[in-house]
Amino acid sequence: MPKIALVTDSTAYIPKELVEKYQIRVVPLRVHWGPDTYLDGIDIKTADFYQRLKTDRLTPTTSAPSIGDFQQVYQQALETADAVVSIHIASQLSATVSSAEQAKALMPDKSIEVIDSRLTSMAMGYMVLTAARAAENGASLEEVTAAARRMIELSRIIFTVETLEYLRRGGRIGAAQAFVGNLMDVKPILELREGRVEPVERVRTKKKAVERIVDMVVQAAVSRDHAPIRLAAVHAMVPEEAQALLEAALPHLNVVEKVTTDFSPVIATHTGPGTLGLICTPA
């Protein structure tokens, strides 16, 4: 039975215990801050990142892993595995998939599948976990990749931000640009669709934004006959609010797995402090 190794990138921010349990290899993106460069989630931790983000006048930028980074990880994985499934942040948001594809091309004799998740954060994280569990249960390479790919269209990332400024600076704002300049005393509700940040609606308060996010996730579940889902509350420096959001959604959903987690520093660079959202994926 072939052994299949799972590779992802740091923007998934999968809880450490799950990364270790399924032996998932995580390739870090980079945060550049003035003269300093940090490996996402390794050289700079979430708490330190937000503290500096609040006080530093310099705006951080981000970059994808190099081709060499991926080659090294693939070579290490293939020392004990027969194939690699490599699942990464949406290609519209990062050049990470491109780096992975180029590394694969330099290893033509190896069995490597690169998947553009068209997602990020725990929506991608649950995709990686689904693939890892399928591999653990003896699925073939084709079955593992199919299990991951089926989740792309069925996963939702709905969130609100304190300000659109961080998305605007990083060029990740997409159609939500239409909200810029019209956010006095209102909160935007956004969704990541096909790798693009899209506007959903505007509400008056963060409390109302939270209620609408829950409503949207519940409506999505109803449309699928309350099929089992995995749920994640994700946040940027507001853990108590994220936990409250998760608890508000749970009674209305058929949840078989749940987590509350930070955004990685790379993602938080583009969303800013106070970002809060729900992710739901099929179980």
Backbone as CSV, one residue per row, in Angstrom:
resi,resn,N_x,N_y,N_z,CA_x,CA_y,CA_z,C_x,C_y,C_z
1,MET,0.850,-1.193,0.000,0.000,0.000,0.000,0.890,1.250,0.000
2,PRO,0.739,2.138,-0.999,1.608,3.315,-1.055,1.341,4.262,0.108
3,LYS,2.402,4.868,0.598,2.268,5.859,1.658,2.245,7.248,1.022
4,ILE,1.291,8.064,1.453,1.110,9.396,0.885,1.375,10.440,1.963
5,ALA,2.299,11.362,1.681,2.631,12.437,2.612,1.848,13.694,2.254
6,LEU,1.437,14.443,3.274,0.710,15.692,3.064,1.613,16.887,3.346
7,VAL,1.575,17.847,2.423,2.314,19.099,2.571,1.323,20.243,2.430
8,THR,1.457,21.264,3.262,0.663,22.479,3.108,1.550,23.669,3.424
9,ASP,0.957,24.840,3.545,1.745,26.021,3.893,1.223,26.644,5.187
10,SER,1.964,27.603,5.691,1.713,28.139,7.028,0.404,28.897,7.158
11,THR,-0.207,29.314,6.050,-1.451,30.073,6.174,-2.616,29.211,6.613
12,ALA,-2.477,27.880,6.517,-3.548,26.998,7.002,-3.724,27.147,8.504
13,TYR,-2.623,27.323,9.220,-2.620,27.473,10.676,-3.424,26.371,11.363
14,ILE,-3.173,25.146,10.927,-3.810,23.975,11.532,-3.285,23.822,12.955
15,PRO,-4.134,23.543,13.933,-3.643,23.352,15.300,-2.476,22.365,15.349
16,LYS,-1.487,22.706,16.162,-0.222,21.965,16.210,-0.422,20.477,16.467
17,GLU,-1.361,20.153,17.349,-1.544,18.746,17.689,-2.032,17.932,16.492
18,LEU,-2.802,18.544,15.589,-3.267,17.849,14.401,-2.161,17.741,13.352
19,VAL,-1.341,18.771,13.254,-0.181,18.713,12.353,0.722,17.547,12.751
20,GLU,0.955,17.428,14.050,1.829,16.358,14.535,1.186,14.986,14.378
21,LYS,-0.107,14.895,14.663,-0.798,13.598,14.588,-0.732,13.011,13.189
22,TYR,-0.929,13.852,12.177,-0.966,13.360,10.802,0.352,13.594,10.053
23,GLN,1.371,14.024,10.779,2.709,14.227,10.212,2.661,15.108,8.959
24,ILE,1.927,16.193,9.068,1.784,17.135,7.955,3.007,18.046,7.914
25,ARG,3.587,18.197,6.744,4.727,19.091,6.582,4.220,20.473,6.176
26,VAL,4.684,21.494,6.872,4.195,22.857,6.674,5.332,23.729,6.148
27,VAL,5.140,24.300,4.961,6.132,25.185,4.355,5.751,26.625,4.697
28,PRO,6.627,27.359,5.393,6.244,28.718,5.809,6.365,29.754,4.700
29,LEU,5.381,30.654,4.643,5.530,31.867,3.857,6.407,32.833,4.650
30,ARG,6.651,34.020,4.106,7.527,34.977,4.765,6.824,36.299,4.991
31,VAL,7.158,36.936,6.108,6.726,38.300,6.413,7.959,39.191,6.371
32,HIS,7.891,40.255,5.578,9.000,41.206,5.465,8.595,42.498,6.161
33,TRP,9.439,42.936,7.081,9.116,44.129,7.870,10.357,44.999,7.946
34,GLY,10.392,46.009,7.094,11.606,46.821,7.023,12.785,45.927,6.663
35,PRO,13.866,45.960,7.447,15.033,45.125,7.146,14.882,43.675,7.603
36,ASP,13.788,43.362,8.301,13.626,42.035,8.910,12.756,41.132,8.033
37,THR,13.114,39.858,7.988,12.312,38.837,7.318,12.061,37.702,8.293
38,TYR,10.797,37.303,8.397,10.400,36.256,9.343,9.717,35.112,8.600
39,LEU,9.954,33.898,9.073,9.204,32.748,8.598,7.878,32.711,9.348
40,ASP,6.791,32.658,8.597,5.439,32.730,9.146,5.206,31.651,10.200
41,GLY,4.878,32.092,11.423,4.561,31.159,12.491,5.758,30.478,13.115
42,ILE,6.967,30.782,12.637,8.185,30.171,13.182,9.050,31.227,13.850
43,ASP,9.522,32.199,13.054,10.363,33.261,13.601,9.546,34.363,14.258
44,ILE,8.287,34.457,13.875,7.430,35.484,14.473,6.115,34.827,14.885
45,LYS,5.797,34.921,16.159,4.582,34.326,16.695,3.449,35.340,16.633
46,THR,2.255,34.817,16.759,1.073,35.650,16.562,1.026,36.843,17.503
47,ALA,1.238,36.625,18.800,1.139,37.713,19.780,2.171,38.801,19.497
48,ASP,3.408,38.397,19.189,4.455,39.369,18.888,4.140,40.135,17.616
49,PHE,3.585,39.434,16.643,3.248,40.073,15.380,2.221,41.185,15.585
50,TYR,1.149,40.883,16.309,0.102,41.885,16.497,0.590,43.065,17.321
51,GLN,1.433,42.805,18.302,1.967,43.894,19.103,2.754,44.862,18.234
52,ARG,3.582,44.310,17.355,4.367,45.173,16.475,3.477,45.859,15.448
53,LEU,2.445,45.136,14.946,1.553,45.713,13.951,0.848,46.957,14.488
54,LYS,0.558,46.944,15.788,-0.142,48.075,16.396,0.752,49.297,16.570
55,THR,2.063,49.079,16.671,2.957,50.180,17.034,3.939,50.590,15.949
56,ASP,4.231,49.707,15.005,5.250,49.983,13.993,4.662,50.803,12.857
57,ARG,5.348,51.872,12.478,4.858,52.714,11.392,5.092,52.072,10.029
58,LEU,6.008,51.108,9.966,6.256,50.398,8.720,5.141,49.385,8.466
59,THR,4.773,49.206,7.209,3.760,48.227,6.831,4.453,46.945,6.373
60,PRO,4.150,45.805,6.991,4.777,44.560,6.554,4.254,44.120,5.192
61,THR,5.058,43.334,4.496,4.634,42.699,3.255,4.872,41.190,3.394
62,THR,4.370,40.435,2.448,4.507,38.977,2.532,5.012,38.422,1.207
63,SER,5.573,37.214,1.256,6.017,36.562,0.031,5.878,35.060,0.171
64,ALA,5.850,34.399,-0.976,5.676,32.947,-1.035,6.984,32.233,-0.709
65,PRO,6.906,30.955,-0.345,8.117,30.151,-0.218,8.816,30.049,-1.578
66,SER,10.089,29.754,-1.552,10.847,29.610,-2.795,10.649,28.217,-3.393
67,ILE,11.047,28.073,-4.639,11.032,26.757,-5.285,11.912,25.789,-4.503
68,GLY,13.070,26.288,-4.061,13.983,25.452,-3.287,13.386,24.991,-1.972
69,ASP,12.596,25.846,-1.345,11.917,25.444,-0.102,11.060,24.209,-0.352
70,PHE,10.313,24.236,-1.442,9.440,23.105,-1.748,10.229,21.860,-2.144
71,GLN,11.264,22.044,-2.938,12.087,20.893,-3.308,12.615,20.172,-2.073
72,GLN,13.091,20.955,-1.119,13.649,20.361,0.091,12.592,19.580,0.862
73,VAL,11.418,20.159,1.012,10.348,19.490,1.753,9.880,18.236,1.007
74,TYR,9.742,18.332,-0.318,9.317,17.163,-1.088,10.343,16.032,-0.983
75,GLN,11.619,16.378,-1.068,12.661,15.357,-0.961,12.622,14.668,0.399
76,GLN,12.436,15.455,1.446,12.355,14.879,2.788,11.136,13.976,2.920
77,ALA,10.003,14.435,2.404,8.770,13.647,2.503,8.910,12.332,1.753
78,LEU,9.551,12.353,0.603,9.653,11.165,-0.236,10.725,10.189,0.231
79,GLU,11.434,10.544,1.286,12.348,9.571,1.898,11.573,8.449,2.578
80,THR,10.368,8.756,3.024,9.555,7.747,3.728,8.189,7.533,3.085
81,ALA,7.852,8.307,2.062,6.551,8.185,1.396,6.746,7.895,-0.085
82,ASP,5.697,7.380,-0.704,5.737,7.072,-2.132,5.211,8.216,-2.985
83,ALA,4.412,9.095,-2.381,3.809,10.197,-3.115,3.541,11.349,-2.163
84,VAL,3.370,12.529,-2.745,3.090,13.740,-1.975,1.837,14.406,-2.525
85,VAL,0.955,14.826,-1.625,-0.155,15.704,-1.983,0.106,17.039,-1.291
86,SER,0.213,18.092,-2.089,0.667,19.407,-1.618,-0.461,20.416,-1.845
87,ILE,-1.067,20.908,-0.766,-2.281,21.738,-0.829,-1.978,23.136,-0.310
88,HIS,-2.302,24.176,-1.119,-1.812,25.510,-0.775,-2.822,26.635,-0.975
89,ILE,-2.460,27.776,-0.375,-3.251,28.999,-0.405,-3.611,29.371,-1.846
90,ALA,-4.791,29.963,-2.008,-5.309,30.329,-3.329,-4.254,31.046,-4.167
91,SER,-4.141,30.627,-5.414,-3.133,31.218,-6.294,-3.413,32.687,-6.570
92,GLN,-4.673,33.130,-6.401,-4.981,34.558,-6.575,-4.422,35.406,-5.435
93,LEU,-4.125,34.756,-4.301,-3.653,35.485,-3.133,-2.144,35.412,-2.950
94,SER,-1.502,34.426,-3.555,-0.082,34.189,-3.297,0.522,33.402,-4.451
95,ALA,1.834,33.534,-4.614,2.562,32.764,-5.627,2.994,31.399,-5.096
96,THR,2.464,30.995,-3.944,2.876,29.736,-3.320,2.625,28.537,-4.230
97,VAL,1.446,28.453,-4.837,1.139,27.339,-5.737,2.126,27.314,-6.902
98,SER,2.465,28.482,-7.428,3.428,28.548,-8.542,4.779,27.983,-8.129
99,SER,5.247,28.338,-6.940,6.521,27.799,-6.449,6.452,26.280,-6.314
100,ALA,5.339,25.792,-5.778,5.171,24.348,-5.604,5.152,23.632,-6.954
101,GLU,4.456,24.208,-7.926,4.379,23.596,-9.255,5.751,23.565,-9.928
102,GLN,6.526,24.634,-9.756,7.859,24.668,-10.364,8.797,23.670,-9.693
103,ALA,8.656,23.502,-8.387,9.455,22.493,-7.689,9.094,21.098,-8.188
104,LYS,7.814,20.843,-8.359,7.351,19.552,-8.887,7.958,19.298,-10.266
105,ALA,7.985,20.340,-11.119,8.513,20.178,-12.474,9.994,19.806,-12.474
106,LEU,10.707,20.189,-11.434,12.127,19.859,-11.319,12.350,18.453,-10.770
107,MET,11.261,17.771,-10.425,11.349,16.416,-9.879,10.414,15.502,-10.678
108,PRO,10.628,15.381,-11.990,9.670,14.693,-12.870,9.509,13.207,-12.592
109,ASP,10.476,12.622,-11.918,10.384,11.192,-11.627,9.658,10.898,-10.319
110,LYS,9.172,11.943,-9.642,8.506,11.781,-8.355,6.993,11.966,-8.497
111,SER,6.248,11.309,-7.635,4.787,11.395,-7.655,4.341,12.514,-6.710
112,ILE,4.042,13.681,-7.270,3.664,14.858,-6.493,2.422,15.484,-7.108
113,GLU,1.400,15.674,-6.305,0.183,16.353,-6.749,0.074,17.700,-6.029
114,VAL,0.009,18.785,-6.781,-0.141,20.123,-6.205,-1.572,20.583,-6.412
115,ILE,-2.213,21.021,-5.344,-3.606,21.461,-5.396,-3.709,22.924,-4.980
116,ASP,-4.309,23.732,-5.839,-4.666,25.112,-5.508,-5.987,25.055,-4.747
117,SER,-5.934,25.309,-3.456,-7.143,25.179,-2.633,-8.197,26.232,-2.961
118,ARG,-7.747,27.354,-3.561,-8.587,28.528,-3.796,-9.151,29.073,-2.473
119,LEU,-8.528,28.665,-1.375,-8.941,29.036,-0.028,-7.699,29.396,0.783
120,THR,-7.857,29.543,2.073,-6.746,29.677,3.001,-7.282,29.421,4.403
121,SER,-6.454,29.654,5.414,-6.832,29.462,6.799,-7.384,28.047,6.995
122,MET,-8.295,27.861,7.953,-8.747,26.510,8.279,-9.687,25.910,7.241
123,ALA,-10.169,26.696,6.274,-10.887,26.076,5.157,-9.908,25.191,4.392
124,MET,-8.731,25.717,4.145,-7.668,24.910,3.551,-7.176,23.869,4.548
125,GLY,-7.111,24.238,5.817,-6.658,23.303,6.844,-7.524,22.057,6.910
126,TYR,-8.832,22.229,6.854,-9.726,21.069,6.868,-9.566,20.239,5.591
127,MET,-9.267,20.888,4.481,-9.001,20.156,3.249,-7.771,19.262,3.420
128,VAL,-6.731,19.816,4.035,-5.506,19.050,4.291,-5.798,17.882,5.233
129,LEU,-6.556,18.137,6.282,-6.885,17.074,7.235,-7.727,15.979,6.588
130,THR,-8.651,16.370,5.722,-9.455,15.376,5.008,-8.561,14.471,4.157
131,ALA,-7.618,15.085,3.451,-6.698,14.311,2.626,-5.813,13.412,3.490
132,ALA,-5.341,13.953,4.615,-4.469,13.171,5.498,-5.206,11.972,6.078
133,ARG,-6.461,12.151,6.443,-7.244,11.055,7.020,-7.565,10.000,5.963
134,ALA,-7.826,10.462,4.739,-8.064,9.506,3.662,-6.809,8.670,3.405
135,ALA,-5.651,9.332,3.405,-4.392,8.612,3.199,-4.143,7.619,4.324
136,GLU,-4.429,8.038,5.557,-4.235,7.158,6.708,-5.126,5.922,6.605
137,ASN,-6.290,6.078,5.992,-7.240,4.966,5.864,-6.987,4.106,4.624
138,GLY,-5.870,4.375,3.942,-5.481,3.520,2.832,-5.981,3.935,1.468
139,ALA,-6.476,5.164,1.326,-6.956,5.634,0.027,-5.790,5.751,-0.954
140,SER,-6.093,5.603,-2.232,-5.084,5.771,-3.274,-4.769,7.247,-3.471
141,LEU,-3.725,7.526,-4.238,-3.366,8.912,-4.521,-4.527,9.631,-5.207
142,GLU,-5.169,8.973,-6.146,-6.299,9.588,-6.853,-7.455,9.861,-5.889
143,GLU,-7.701,8.941,-4.980,-8.795,9.114,-4.019,-8.489,10.225,-3.024
144,VAL,-7.244,10.328,-2.612,-6.851,11.388,-1.669,-7.011,12.751,-2.326
145,THR,-6.538,12.907,-3.546,-6.655,14.201,-4.219,-8.117,14.546,-4.507
146,ALA,-8.908,13.533,-4.860,-10.335,13.782,-5.120,-11.054,14.222,-3.846
147,ALA,-10.708,13.602,-2.711,-11.325,13.966,-1.433,-11.028,15.421,-1.092
148,ALA,-9.808,15.857,-1.388,-9.440,17.253,-1.122,-10.155,18.196,-2.082
149,ARG,-10.119,17.881,-3.367,-10.670,18.799,-4.367,-12.179,18.999,-4.222
150,ARG,-12.904,17.981,-3.772,-14.360,18.118,-3.655,-14.744,19.175,-2.627
151,MET,-13.816,19.504,-1.726,-14.125,20.465,-0.677,-14.013,21.913,-1.133
152,ILE,-13.363,22.139,-2.260,-13.114,23.513,-2.695,-14.421,24.274,-2.885
153,GLU,-15.340,23.700,-3.643,-16.588,24.397,-3.962,-17.548,24.443,-2.780
154,LEU,-17.370,23.550,-1.815,-18.339,23.420,-0.723,-17.916,24.129,0.560
155,SER,-16.760,24.762,0.566,-16.253,25.426,1.773,-16.569,26.917,1.733
156,ARG,-16.813,27.484,2.903,-17.158,28.904,3.012,-16.247,29.589,4.025
157,ILE,-15.792,30.780,3.667,-15.044,31.645,4.592,-15.759,32.989,4.609
158,ILE,-16.458,33.283,5.704,-17.223,34.523,5.839,-16.666,35.275,7.040
159,PHE,-16.350,36.566,6.865,-15.658,37.280,7.933,-15.964,38.767,7.890
160,THR,-15.584,39.434,8.963,-15.682,40.884,9.038,-14.348,41.438,9.498
161,VAL,-14.054,42.657,9.082,-12.792,43.308,9.447,-13.082,44.634,10.129
162,GLU,-12.123,45.089,10.932,-12.262,46.395,11.579,-12.110,47.523,10.565
163,THR,-11.247,47.284,9.569,-11.007,48.271,8.519,-10.575,47.540,7.258
164,LEU,-10.900,48.112,6.112,-10.475,47.532,4.843,-9.076,47.994,4.436
165,GLU,-8.461,48.827,5.253,-7.184,49.420,4.886,-6.105,48.375,4.642
166,TYR,-6.062,47.344,5.482,-5.011,46.330,5.327,-5.196,45.539,4.028
167,LEU,-6.429,45.195,3.690,-6.686,44.512,2.427,-6.343,45.410,1.251
168,ARG,-6.642,46.695,1.386,-6.334,47.633,0.303,-4.833,47.752,0.093
169,ARG,-4.075,47.904,1.199,-2.620,48.038,1.089,-1.986,46.832,0.408
170,GLY,-2.498,45.652,0.740,-1.906,44.435,0.208,-2.416,44.041,-1.158
171,GLY,-3.373,44.800,-1.705,-3.902,44.498,-3.022,-4.798,43.283,-3.071
172,ARG,-5.323,42.852,-1.912,-6.169,41.651,-1.868,-7.648,42.001,-1.708
173,ILE,-8.017,43.220,-2.007,-9.354,43.676,-1.661,-10.420,43.247,-2.668
174,GLY,-10.052,42.991,-3.920,-11.012,42.514,-4.909,-12.196,43.457,-5.058
175,ALA,-13.373,42.870,-5.235,-14.591,43.663,-5.436,-15.001,44.413,-4.175
176,ALA,-14.422,44.055,-3.033,-14.726,44.775,-1.796,-14.208,46.209,-1.837
177,GLN,-13.434,46.543,-2.871,-12.994,47.922,-3.078,-14.195,48.860,-3.092
178,ALA,-15.332,48.352,-3.525,-16.544,49.176,-3.599,-16.975,49.681,-2.234
179,PHE,-16.532,48.998,-1.158,-16.907,49.416,0.188,-16.011,50.534,0.717
180,VAL,-14.834,50.711,0.134,-13.885,51.698,0.648,-14.494,53.093,0.558
181,GLY,-14.351,53.832,1.624,-14.885,55.183,1.643,-16.341,55.249,2.030
182,ASN,-16.968,54.100,2.246,-18.388,54.066,2.611,-18.618,53.289,3.894
183,LEU,-17.609,53.304,4.792,-17.692,52.461,5.970,-17.799,53.243,7.279
184,MET,-18.192,54.491,7.212,-18.375,55.267,8.430,-19.470,54.628,9.287
185,ASP,-19.065,54.167,10.461,-20.003,53.595,11.433,-20.697,52.324,10.937
186,VAL,-20.082,51.606,9.982,-20.638,50.333,9.569,-19.530,49.292,9.507
187,LYS,-19.937,48.010,9.499,-18.988,46.911,9.417,-19.232,46.128,8.123
188,PRO,-18.178,45.852,7.366,-18.353,45.066,6.152,-18.373,43.571,6.458
189,ILE,-19.212,42.831,5.768,-19.166,41.372,5.801,-18.621,40.925,4.454
190,LEU,-17.585,40.103,4.488,-16.858,39.712,3.295,-16.820,38.190,3.185
191,GLU,-16.560,37.694,1.979,-16.383,36.263,1.785,-15.236,36.038,0.814
192,LEU,-14.444,35.009,1.104,-13.400,34.608,0.168,-14.008,33.603,-0.801
193,ARG,-14.109,34.001,-2.061,-14.685,33.143,-3.085,-13.702,33.015,-4.239
194,GLU,-13.394,31.794,-4.603,-12.494,31.556,-5.731,-11.197,32.352,-5.596
195,GLY,-10.729,32.480,-4.353,-9.474,33.179,-4.117,-9.580,34.690,-4.119
196,ARG,-10.797,35.219,-4.195,-10.987,36.670,-4.205,-11.834,37.093,-3.005
197,VAL,-11.504,38.240,-2.424,-12.311,38.787,-1.333,-13.486,39.538,-1.950
198,GLU,-14.688,39.061,-1.659,-15.894,39.634,-2.251,-16.766,40.265,-1.172
199,PRO,-17.398,41.409,-1.476,-18.296,42.031,-0.511,-19.616,41.277,-0.433
200,VAL,-20.157,41.152,0.772,-21.458,40.514,0.957,-22.500,41.566,1.341
201,GLU,-22.258,42.259,2.440,-23.155,43.342,2.837,-22.496,44.179,3.916
202,ARG,-23.145,45.277,4.251,-22.684,46.142,5.343,-23.752,46.208,6.418
203,VAL,-23.306,46.167,7.668,-24.235,46.284,8.795,-23.714,47.361,9.737
204,ARG,-24.526,47.714,10.723,-24.199,48.873,11.552,-23.162,48.607,12.632
205,THR,-23.170,47.419,13.193,-22.296,47.159,14.337,-21.598,45.814,14.179
206,LYS,-20.553,45.603,14.965,-19.880,44.309,14.934,-20.803,43.217,15.463
207,LYS,-21.630,43.548,16.446,-22.598,42.579,16.965,-23.520,42.095,15.854
208,LYS,-23.997,43.028,15.046,-24.860,42.646,13.931,-24.081,41.845,12.891
209,ALA,-22.818,42.195,12.681,-21.985,41.451,11.734,-21.839,40.000,12.179
210,VAL,-21.626,39.805,13.480,-21.513,38.450,14.021,-22.809,37.674,13.790
211,GLU,-23.939,38.306,14.059,-25.225,37.647,13.863,-25.426,37.250,12.405
212,ARG,-25.045,38.130,11.486,-25.231,37.848,10.060,-24.292,36.743,9.593
213,ILE,-23.073,36.721,10.121,-22.139,35.648,9.755,-22.720,34.298,10.168
214,VAL,-23.245,34.225,11.378,-23.884,32.985,11.839,-25.059,32.638,10.931
215,ASP,-25.902,33.623,10.620,-27.063,33.387,9.759,-26.638,32.798,8.414
216,MET,-25.581,33.350,7.832,-25.146,32.906,6.504,-24.634,31.470,6.528
217,VAL,-23.897,31.141,7.577,-23.384,29.780,7.690,-24.541,28.805,7.911
218,VAL,-25.494,29.191,8.732,-26.659,28.327,8.980,-27.472,28.144,7.698
219,GLN,-27.663,29.215,6.944,-28.400,29.125,5.681,-27.708,28.172,4.710
220,ALA,-26.381,28.236,4.683,-25.624,27.328,3.817,-25.833,25.883,4.244
221,ALA,-25.870,25.655,5.557,-26.095,24.302,6.072,-27.493,23.814,5.742
222,VAL,-28.475,24.690,5.873,-29.857,24.321,5.555,-29.971,23.924,4.088
223,SER,-29.279,24.655,3.227,-29.347,24.360,1.791,-28.762,22.995,1.469
224,ARG,-27.982,22.448,2.393,-27.399,21.114,2.187,-28.041,20.093,3.129
225,ASP,-29.273,20.365,3.522,-30.045,19.444,4.365,-29.335,19.119,5.681
226,HIS,-28.702,20.120,6.241,-28.027,19.977,7.534,-27.041,18.802,7.541
227,ALA,-26.358,18.613,6.441,-25.326,17.575,6.381,-24.226,17.899,7.389
228,PRO,-23.508,16.898,7.880,-22.438,17.157,8.858,-21.384,18.111,8.294
229,ILE,-20.920,19.015,9.146,-19.896,19.971,8.717,-18.784,20.054,9.756
230,ARG,-17.668,20.617,9.299,-16.596,21.022,10.198,-16.627,22.540,10.279
231,LEU,-16.412,23.056,11.475,-16.560,24.485,11.717,-15.295,25.036,12.362
232,ALA,-14.910,26.240,11.976,-13.777,26.921,12.606,-14.129,28.388,12.803
233,ALA,-13.867,28.887,13.987,-13.928,30.325,14.237,-12.500,30.840,14.148
234,VAL,-12.281,31.829,13.293,-10.936,32.342,13.056,-10.902,33.821,13.415
235,HIS,-9.744,34.271,13.876,-9.699,35.645,14.382,-8.295,36.219,14.326
236,ALA,-8.242,37.536,14.439,-6.983,38.258,14.537,-6.997,39.052,15.836
237,MET,-6.461,38.440,16.881,-6.265,39.069,18.179,-7.559,39.294,18.958
238,VAL,-8.622,38.536,18.654,-9.869,38.636,19.431,-10.358,37.220,19.779
239,PRO,-9.588,36.467,20.572,-9.945,35.068,20.838,-11.278,34.899,21.546
240,GLU,-11.614,35.809,22.483,-12.878,35.674,23.198,-14.058,35.864,22.251
241,GLU,-13.942,36.810,21.333,-15.005,37.032,20.362,-15.146,35.828,19.437
242,ALA,-14.021,35.221,19.059,-14.065,34.042,18.193,-14.747,32.876,18.893
243,GLN,-14.446,32.680,20.166,-15.075,31.598,20.905,-16.575,31.831,21.035
244,ALA,-16.960,33.082,21.276,-18.383,33.413,21.373,-19.088,33.191,20.026
245,LEU,-18.411,33.520,18.940,-18.981,33.309,17.608,-19.194,31.828,17.349
246,LEU,-18.202,31.018,17.698,-18.324,29.569,17.532,-19.505,29.033,18.329
247,GLU,-19.612,29.445,19.578,-20.680,28.948,20.443,-22.056,29.410,19.970
248,ALA,-22.115,30.584,19.355,-23.392,31.065,18.829,-23.865,30.229,17.641
249,ALA,-22.912,29.702,16.872,-23.269,28.935,15.681,-23.580,27.474,15.982
250,LEU,-22.928,26.905,16.971,-23.008,25.459,17.218,-24.425,24.905,17.371
251,PRO,-25.332,25.558,18.124,-26.656,24.958,18.330,-27.467,24.788,17.048
252,HIS,-27.091,25.505,16.000,-27.900,25.508,14.770,-27.326,24.607,13.683
253,LEU,-26.214,23.945,13.960,-25.493,23.218,12.923,-25.184,21.792,13.362
254,ASN,-24.980,20.935,12.390,-24.599,19.549,12.636,-23.066,19.461,12.553
255,VAL,-22.412,19.874,13.635,-20.956,20.018,13.640,-20.300,18.757,14.194
256,VAL,-19.389,18.183,13.412,-18.682,16.973,13.847,-17.238,17.265,14.255
257,GLU,-16.765,18.463,13.927,-15.412,18.860,14.330,-15.366,20.376,14.388
258,LYS,-14.701,20.899,15.400,-14.648,22.353,15.541,-13.302,22.783,16.117
259,VAL,-12.863,23.981,15.710,-11.655,24.579,16.274,-11.847,26.090,16.336
260,THR,-11.094,26.714,17.215,-10.951,28.167,17.234,-9.470,28.446,17.057
261,THR,-9.122,29.277,16.092,-7.711,29.483,15.799,-7.447,30.891,15.293
262,ASP,-6.194,31.325,15.460,-5.753,32.610,14.913,-5.621,32.519,13.396
263,PHE,-5.608,33.688,12.765,-5.044,33.782,11.430,-3.524,33.763,11.570
264,SER,-2.838,33.198,10.587,-1.384,33.253,10.613,-0.943,34.705,10.414
265,PRO,0.277,35.068,10.855,0.765,36.422,10.621,0.683,36.859,9.164
266,VAL,0.940,35.950,8.212,0.851,36.326,6.795,-0.558,36.776,6.443
267,ILE,-1.579,36.016,6.867,-2.961,36.400,6.569,-3.341,37.663,7.325
268,ALA,-2.932,37.766,8.587,-3.266,38.942,9.389,-2.627,40.212,8.841
269,THR,-1.508,40.077,8.135,-0.906,41.239,7.484,-1.904,41.902,6.544
270,HIS,-2.753,41.094,5.925,-3.682,41.606,4.920,-5.090,41.854,5.445
271,THR,-5.402,41.341,6.645,-6.744,41.570,7.195,-6.743,42.569,8.341
272,GLY,-5.649,42.610,9.111,-5.545,43.537,10.220,-6.144,43.008,11.513
273,PRO,-5.792,43.629,12.641,-6.318,43.210,13.950,-7.841,43.339,14.000
274,GLY,-8.445,42.448,14.780,-9.893,42.512,14.977,-10.701,41.727,13.975
275,THR,-10.060,41.159,12.965,-10.781,40.359,11.977,-11.377,39.124,12.650
276,LEU,-12.592,38.785,12.251,-13.319,37.705,12.909,-14.196,37.009,11.867
277,GLY,-14.205,35.662,11.896,-15.029,34.987,10.910,-15.313,33.535,11.235
278,LEU,-16.163,32.933,10.402,-16.489,31.519,10.503,-16.108,30.827,9.200
279,ILE,-15.617,29.628,9.348,-15.299,28.760,8.211,-16.103,27.489,8.376
280,CYS,-16.785,27.058,7.315,-17.460,25.769,7.367,-17.096,24.967,6.136
281,THR,-16.871,23.687,6.346,-16.528,22.779,5.266,-17.332,21.488,5.440
282,PRO,-17.514,20.727,4.381,-18.198,19.449,4.526,-17.384,18.477,5.379
283,ALA,-18.045,17.610,6.088,-17.359,16.622,6.910,-17.019,15.405,6.084
